[in-house]
């Protein structure tokens, strides 16, 4: 089943994001290589593809996992959470309607 994983950034998270980004992207690449990643990306803090020093307010990942528990465990091990980029992470089942 698909699950949405929404990370909510702390204030001034950009330094932590830069530090943990390689490890964060490696985990996403693994999901992609396994054919389980639907979409992933950050939420810019301003209306721009490149927010610069404004940074980001969070991230969204939609991926396939065997269960809610597996998705939660994957989210709990995110390097962004480990270095304090995220204040919280929400994991919910996701039903894709479009595109089908």
CORSULSUL-V285619 format. One record per residue. RES is the residue in three letters. NEAR is the number of other C-alpha atoms within 8 Angstrom. Layout:
BEGIN
res;near
RES;NEAR
RES;NEAR
END
This chain:
BEGIN
res;near
UNK;8
UNK;11
UNK;15
UNK;13
UNK;14
UNK;11
UNK;12
UNK;11
UNK;13
UNK;10
UNK;5
UNK;6
UNK;13
UNK;10
UNK;7
UNK;11
UNK;10
UNK;7
UNK;7
UNK;11
UNK;10
UNK;7
UNK;8
UNK;11
UNK;8
UNK;8
UNK;8
UNK;10
UNK;8
UNK;8
UNK;11
UNK;10
UNK;7
UNK;7
UNK;6
UNK;10
UNK;13
UNK;9
UNK;8
UNK;10
UNK;7
UNK;9
UNK;9
UNK;14
UNK;9
UNK;8
UNK;6
UNK;6
UNK;5
UNK;5
UNK;12
UNK;5
UNK;5
UNK;8
UNK;12
UNK;13
UNK;12
UNK;12
UNK;13
UNK;13
UNK;12
UNK;13
UNK;12
UNK;10
UNK;11
UNK;7
UNK;7
UNK;11
UNK;6
UNK;9
UNK;13
UNK;9
UNK;8
UNK;8
UNK;10
UNK;8
UNK;8
UNK;9
UNK;10
UNK;13
UNK;12
UNK;8
UNK;8
UNK;10
UNK;13
UNK;13
UNK;10
UNK;8
UNK;11
UNK;8
UNK;12
UNK;8
UNK;9
UNK;9
UNK;6
UNK;7
UNK;5
UNK;4
UNK;4
UNK;4
END
